[in-house]
Amino acid sequence: MNELNQELLEVLNTPVIQTFWTNFITGEITLLTGIVWLVVAGSVSIFGGAIGGVLLARKDLGFGLAASIGGLFGPVGVLPAIAIGLIVLKFV
């Protein structure tokens, strides 16, 4: 177990990871932090879309199908908006 901790510390102390965390915490938008924010926004939009689908169509489609369809349609509007917003914030 100690060897695993040592290897993990070596990976976390590399300059690339240190730069990523510095940029991520300070709010500087780079390609890597933008991708991470897109993944976070996509995950939240899938969860929100599933909840919205269940609230809107649970009686007509059933819980499972409504959640699946909502989870698929949730990111459709969110991901392009987040991508455009990150690009605007990067260059403004």
OpenMM code with the backbone's topology and positions (N, CA, C; nanometers):
from openmm import Vec3, app, unit

residues = "MET ASN GLU LEU ASN GLN GLU LEU LEU GLU VAL LEU ASN THR PRO VAL ILE GLN THR PHE TRP THR ASN PHE ILE THR GLY GLU ILE THR LEU LEU THR GLY ILE VAL TRP LEU VAL VAL ALA GLY SER VAL SER ILE PHE GLY GLY ALA ILE GLY GLY VAL LEU LEU ALA ARG LYS ASP LEU GLY PHE GLY LEU ALA ALA SER ILE GLY GLY LEU PHE GLY PRO VAL GLY VAL LEU PRO ALA ILE ALA ILE GLY LEU ILE VAL LEU LYS PHE VAL".split()
positions = [
    Vec3(0.0816, -0.1184, 0.0000),
    Vec3(0.0000, 0.0000, 0.0000),
    Vec3(0.0864, 0.1255, 0.0000),
    Vec3(0.1994, 0.1195, 0.0682),
    Vec3(0.2885, 0.2332, 0.0737),
    Vec3(0.3472, 0.2645, -0.0633),
    Vec3(0.3730, 0.1600, -0.1425),
    Vec3(0.4262, 0.1806, -0.2778),
    Vec3(0.3239, 0.2522, -0.3661),
    Vec3(0.1974, 0.2165, -0.3505),
    Vec3(0.0920, 0.2815, -0.4267),
    Vec3(0.0814, 0.4292, -0.3906),
    Vec3(0.0900, 0.4601, -0.2622),
    Vec3(0.0865, 0.5999, -0.2195),
    Vec3(0.2049, 0.6777, -0.2742),
    Vec3(0.3198, 0.6162, -0.2763),
    Vec3(0.4402, 0.6827, -0.3279),
    Vec3(0.4259, 0.7104, -0.4778),
    Vec3(0.3743, 0.6152, -0.5529),
    Vec3(0.3550, 0.6351, -0.6961),
    Vec3(0.2501, 0.7421, -0.7233),
    Vec3(0.1441, 0.7439, -0.6428),
    Vec3(0.0411, 0.8457, -0.6581),
    Vec3(0.0969, 0.9846, -0.6306),
    Vec3(0.1789, 0.9971, -0.5289),
    Vec3(0.2422, 1.1261, -0.4992),
    Vec3(0.3358, 1.1700, -0.6110),
    Vec3(0.4060, 1.0762, -0.6708),
    Vec3(0.4941, 1.1107, -0.7828),
    Vec3(0.4137, 1.1637, -0.9009),
    Vec3(0.3006, 1.1013, -0.9293),
    Vec3(0.2162, 1.1473, -1.0404),
    Vec3(0.1575, 1.2834, -1.0095),
    Vec3(0.1097, 1.3033, -0.8875),
    Vec3(0.0467, 1.4307, -0.8516),
    Vec3(0.1464, 1.5459, -0.8445),
    Vec3(0.2732, 1.5162, -0.8263),
    Vec3(0.3740, 1.6209, -0.8169),
    Vec3(0.4432, 1.6505, -0.9494),
    Vec3(0.3953, 1.5947, -1.0594),
    Vec3(0.4532, 1.6286, -1.1888),
    Vec3(0.4140, 1.7709, -1.2261),
    Vec3(0.4949, 1.8399, -1.3034),
    Vec3(0.4648, 1.9791, -1.3386),
    Vec3(0.3346, 1.9962, -1.4174),
    Vec3(0.2990, 1.8997, -1.4999),
    Vec3(0.1762, 1.9109, -1.5789),
    Vec3(0.0538, 1.9095, -1.4869),
    Vec3(0.0511, 1.8197, -1.3911),
    Vec3(-0.0613, 1.8109, -1.2978),
    Vec3(-0.0651, 1.9339, -1.2082),
    Vec3(0.0496, 1.9797, -1.1627),
    Vec3(0.0543, 2.0994, -1.0791),
    Vec3(0.0023, 2.2220, -1.1547),
    Vec3(0.0408, 2.2350, -1.2813),
    Vec3(-0.0070, 2.3464, -1.3627),
    Vec3(-0.1572, 2.3370, -1.3848),
    Vec3(-0.2065, 2.2149, -1.4113),
    Vec3(-0.3505, 2.1970, -1.4295),
    Vec3(-0.4268, 2.2409, -1.3064),
    Vec3(-0.3867, 2.1945, -1.1873),
    Vec3(-0.4598, 2.2300, -1.0654),
    Vec3(-0.4496, 2.3786, -1.0360),
    Vec3(-0.3347, 2.4392, -1.0642),
    Vec3(-0.3210, 2.5835, -1.0441),
    Vec3(-0.4173, 2.6590, -1.1348),
    Vec3(-0.4227, 2.6216, -1.2629),
    Vec3(-0.5139, 2.6870, -1.3564),
    Vec3(-0.6598, 2.6603, -1.3196),
    Vec3(-0.6903, 2.5403, -1.2772),
    Vec3(-0.8281, 2.5027, -1.2442),
    Vec3(-0.8783, 2.5790, -1.1224),
    Vec3(-0.7938, 2.5904, -1.0208),
    Vec3(-0.8353, 2.6571, -0.8976),
    Vec3(-0.8427, 2.8081, -0.9160),
    Vec3(-0.7506, 2.8651, -0.9927),
    Vec3(-0.7525, 3.0102, -1.0120),
    Vec3(-0.8563, 3.0537, -1.1140),
    Vec3(-0.9118, 2.9613, -1.1894),
    Vec3(-1.0160, 2.9951, -1.2858),
    Vec3(-0.9656, 3.0296, -1.4239),
    Vec3(-0.8398, 3.0058, -1.4505),
    Vec3(-0.7868, 3.0306, -1.5847),
    Vec3(-0.8345, 2.9198, -1.6781),
    Vec3(-0.8835, 2.9597, -1.7946),
    Vec3(-0.9396, 2.8626, -1.8876),
    Vec3(-0.8324, 2.8230, -1.9890),
    Vec3(-0.7925, 2.6973, -1.9821),
    Vec3(-0.7025, 2.6396, -2.0812),
    Vec3(-0.7792, 2.5284, -2.1518),
    Vec3(-0.7150, 2.4627, -2.2459),
    Vec3(-0.7818, 2.3542, -2.3167),
    Vec3(-0.8210, 2.2425, -2.2207),
    Vec3(-0.7315, 2.2068, -2.1317),
    Vec3(-0.7580, 2.0971, -2.0384),
    Vec3(-0.8655, 2.1341, -1.9362),
    Vec3(-0.8600, 2.2547, -1.8808),
    Vec3(-0.9637, 2.2939, -1.7845),
    Vec3(-1.0983, 2.3111, -1.8542),
    Vec3(-1.0976, 2.3553, -1.9789),
    Vec3(-1.2227, 2.3649, -2.0548),
    Vec3(-1.2861, 2.2292, -2.0768),
    Vec3(-1.2049, 2.1304, -2.1069),
    Vec3(-1.2569, 1.9944, -2.1251),
    Vec3(-1.3143, 1.9412, -1.9941),
    Vec3(-1.2461, 1.9686, -1.8837),
    Vec3(-1.2967, 1.9237, -1.7530),
    Vec3(-1.4305, 1.9910, -1.7228),
    Vec3(-1.4423, 2.1210, -1.7517),
    Vec3(-1.5692, 2.1896, -1.7277),
    Vec3(-1.6791, 2.1371, -1.8180),
    Vec3(-1.6460, 2.1000, -1.9408),
    Vec3(-1.7463, 2.0394, -2.0289),
    Vec3(-1.7948, 1.9051, -1.9746),
    Vec3(-1.7037, 1.8263, -1.9210),
    Vec3(-1.7420, 1.6973, -1.8628),
    Vec3(-1.8312, 1.7175, -1.7398),
    Vec3(-1.7956, 1.8138, -1.6557),
    Vec3(-1.8775, 1.8427, -1.5380),
    Vec3(-2.0163, 1.8899, -1.5806),
    Vec3(-2.0218, 1.9832, -1.6771),
    Vec3(-2.1510, 2.0339, -1.7239),
    Vec3(-2.2329, 1.9235, -1.7903),
    Vec3(-2.1679, 1.8358, -1.8648),
    Vec3(-2.2383, 1.7246, -1.9278),
    Vec3(-2.2965, 1.6296, -1.8257),
    Vec3(-2.2212, 1.6007, -1.7211),
    Vec3(-2.2708, 1.5105, -1.6167),
    Vec3(-2.3913, 1.5699, -1.5444),
    Vec3(-2.3822, 1.6958, -1.5103),
    Vec3(-2.4934, 1.7609, -1.4409),
    Vec3(-2.6161, 1.7705, -1.5320),
    Vec3(-2.5940, 1.7975, -1.6616),
    Vec3(-2.7082, 1.8091, -1.7527),
    Vec3(-2.7740, 1.6735, -1.7786),
    Vec3(-2.6980, 1.5666, -1.7795),
    Vec3(-2.7573, 1.4330, -1.7932),
    Vec3(-2.8456, 1.4036, -1.6719),
    Vec3(-2.7948, 1.4328, -1.5540),
    Vec3(-2.8711, 1.4100, -1.4315),
    Vec3(-2.9969, 1.4966, -1.4292),
    Vec3(-2.9822, 1.6240, -1.4632),
    Vec3(-3.0975, 1.7132, -1.4658),
    Vec3(-3.1981, 1.6761, -1.5728),
    Vec3(-3.1508, 1.6339, -1.6891),
    Vec3(-3.2415, 1.5906, -1.7947),
    Vec3(-3.3195, 1.4665, -1.7562),
    Vec3(-3.2530, 1.3755, -1.6859),
    Vec3(-3.3230, 1.2549, -1.6404),
    Vec3(-3.4323, 1.2900, -1.5396),
    Vec3(-3.4023, 1.3800, -1.4492),
    Vec3(-3.5042, 1.4224, -1.3525),
    Vec3(-3.6185, 1.4929, -1.4243),
    Vec3(-3.5856, 1.5811, -1.5177),
    Vec3(-3.6899, 1.6507, -1.5930),
    Vec3(-3.7753, 1.5561, -1.6749),
    Vec3(-3.7132, 1.4565, -1.7360),
    Vec3(-3.7887, 1.3586, -1.8125),
    Vec3(-3.8850, 1.2796, -1.7264),
    Vec3(-3.8397, 1.2434, -1.6080),
    Vec3(-3.9275, 1.1692, -1.5168),
    Vec3(-4.0429, 1.2569, -1.4715),
    Vec3(-4.0147, 1.3830, -1.4409),
    Vec3(-4.1219, 1.4720, -1.3956),
    Vec3(-4.2243, 1.4990, -1.5052),
    Vec3(-4.1798, 1.5053, -1.6297),
    Vec3(-4.2719, 1.5383, -1.7384),
    Vec3(-4.3465, 1.4182, -1.7949),
    Vec3(-4.2811, 1.3038, -1.8072),
    Vec3(-4.3414, 1.1952, -1.8847),
    Vec3(-4.3475, 1.0622, -1.8117),
    Vec3(-4.3428, 1.0617, -1.6810),
    Vec3(-4.3417, 0.9334, -1.6094),
    Vec3(-4.4708, 0.8553, -1.6272),
    Vec3(-4.5819, 0.9234, -1.6406),
    Vec3(-4.7093, 0.8523, -1.6540),
    Vec3(-4.7283, 0.7981, -1.7947),
    Vec3(-4.6757, 0.8689, -1.8933),
    Vec3(-4.6936, 0.8268, -2.0316),
    Vec3(-4.5917, 0.7208, -2.0745),
    Vec3(-4.4665, 0.7390, -2.0352),
    Vec3(-4.3598, 0.6507, -2.0829),
    Vec3(-4.3072, 0.5538, -1.9780),
    Vec3(-4.3333, 0.5804, -1.8533),
    Vec3(-4.2736, 0.5016, -1.7464),
    Vec3(-4.1457, 0.5689, -1.6992),
    Vec3(-4.1050, 0.5352, -1.5797),
    Vec3(-3.9890, 0.6019, -1.5198),
    Vec3(-3.8604, 0.5778, -1.5971),
    Vec3(-3.8339, 0.4553, -1.6348),
    Vec3(-3.7070, 0.4211, -1.7003),
    Vec3(-3.6895, 0.4872, -1.8353),
    Vec3(-3.7910, 0.4769, -1.9191),
    Vec3(-3.7812, 0.5355, -2.0527),
    Vec3(-3.7788, 0.6877, -2.0457),
    Vec3(-3.8584, 0.7460, -1.9576),
    Vec3(-3.8595, 0.8913, -1.9431),
    Vec3(-3.7240, 0.9419, -1.8955),
    Vec3(-3.6624, 0.8724, -1.8009),
    Vec3(-3.5304, 0.9124, -1.7520),
    Vec3(-3.4242, 0.8952, -1.8603),
    Vec3(-3.4328, 0.7882, -1.9375),
    Vec3(-3.3351, 0.7653, -2.0448),
    Vec3(-3.3438, 0.8725, -2.1526),
    Vec3(-3.4638, 0.9027, -2.1942),
    Vec3(-3.4807, 1.0044, -2.2974),
    Vec3(-3.4404, 1.1419, -2.2447),
    Vec3(-3.4793, 1.1729, -2.1215),
    Vec3(-3.4395, 1.3000, -2.0618),
    Vec3(-3.2893, 1.3116, -2.0459),
    Vec3(-3.2252, 1.2018, -2.0079),
    Vec3(-3.0798, 1.2022, -1.9955),
    Vec3(-3.0091, 1.2207, -2.1278),
    Vec3(-3.0710, 1.1748, -2.2363),
    Vec3(-3.0109, 1.1944, -2.3685),
    Vec3(-3.0332, 1.3354, -2.4208),
    Vec3(-3.1517, 1.3908, -2.3938),
    Vec3(-3.1815, 1.5236, -2.4455),
    Vec3(-3.1322, 1.6364, -2.3553),
    Vec3(-3.0962, 1.6071, -2.2322),
    Vec3(-3.0466, 1.7107, -2.1418),
    Vec3(-2.9218, 1.7819, -2.1920),
    Vec3(-2.8191, 1.7092, -2.2343),
    Vec3(-2.6960, 1.7747, -2.2780),
    Vec3(-2.7049, 1.8432, -2.4145),
    Vec3(-2.8120, 1.8195, -2.4885),
    Vec3(-2.8214, 1.8753, -2.6246),
    Vec3(-2.8128, 2.0266, -2.6228),
    Vec3(-2.8778, 2.0906, -2.5290),
    Vec3(-2.8735, 2.2359, -2.5229),
    Vec3(-2.7630, 2.2900, -2.4350),
    Vec3(-2.7180, 2.2092, -2.3407),
    Vec3(-2.6212, 2.2577, -2.2434),
    Vec3(-2.4792, 2.2584, -2.2982),
    Vec3(-2.4365, 2.1507, -2.3617),
    Vec3(-2.2971, 2.1404, -2.4039),
    Vec3(-2.2562, 2.2465, -2.5069),
    Vec3(-2.3368, 2.2756, -2.6095),
    Vec3(-2.2969, 2.3849, -2.6995),
    Vec3(-2.2924, 2.5205, -2.6286),
    Vec3(-2.3861, 2.5449, -2.5381),
    Vec3(-2.3871, 2.6715, -2.4659),
    Vec3(-2.2646, 2.6849, -2.3758),
    Vec3(-2.2274, 2.5793, -2.3086),
    Vec3(-2.1090, 2.5822, -2.2225),
    Vec3(-1.9836, 2.6002, -2.3069),
    Vec3(-1.9739, 2.5305, -2.4195),
    Vec3(-1.8562, 2.5434, -2.5066),
    Vec3(-1.8425, 2.6863, -2.5579),
    Vec3(-1.9508, 2.7449, -2.6042),
    Vec3(-1.9455, 2.8828, -2.6544),
    Vec3(-1.9123, 2.9787, -2.5407),
    Vec3(-1.9713, 2.9555, -2.4230),
    Vec3(-1.9423, 3.0403, -2.3082),
    Vec3(-1.7965, 3.0332, -2.2659),
    Vec3(-1.7370, 2.9150, -2.2658),
    Vec3(-1.5959, 2.9019, -2.2308),
    Vec3(-1.5066, 2.9697, -2.3334),
    Vec3(-1.5423, 2.9592, -2.4598),
    Vec3(-1.4630, 3.0261, -2.5644),
    Vec3(-1.4710, 3.1772, -2.5490),
    Vec3(-1.5910, 3.2286, -2.5229),
    Vec3(-1.6064, 3.3730, -2.5028),
    Vec3(-1.5283, 3.4193, -2.3816),
    Vec3(-1.5356, 3.3444, -2.2697),
    Vec3(-1.4614, 3.3828, -2.1507),
    Vec3(-1.3104, 3.3771, -2.1718),
    Vec3(-1.2653, 3.2852, -2.2536),
    Vec3(-1.1208, 3.2724, -2.2789),
    Vec3(-1.0668, 3.3944, -2.3538),
    Vec3(-1.1431, 3.4457, -2.4485),
    Vec3(-1.0915, 3.5511, -2.5353),
    Vec3(-1.1393, 3.6906, -2.4979),
    Vec3(-1.2205, 3.7027, -2.3940),
    Vec3(-1.2662, 3.8369, -2.3536),
    Vec3(-1.1850, 3.8850, -2.2361),
] * unit.nanometer
topology = app.Topology()
chain = topology.addChain("A")
for resn in residues:
    res = topology.addResidue(resn, chain)
    for name in ("N", "CA", "C"):
        topology.addAtom(name, app.Element.getBySymbol(name[0]), res)
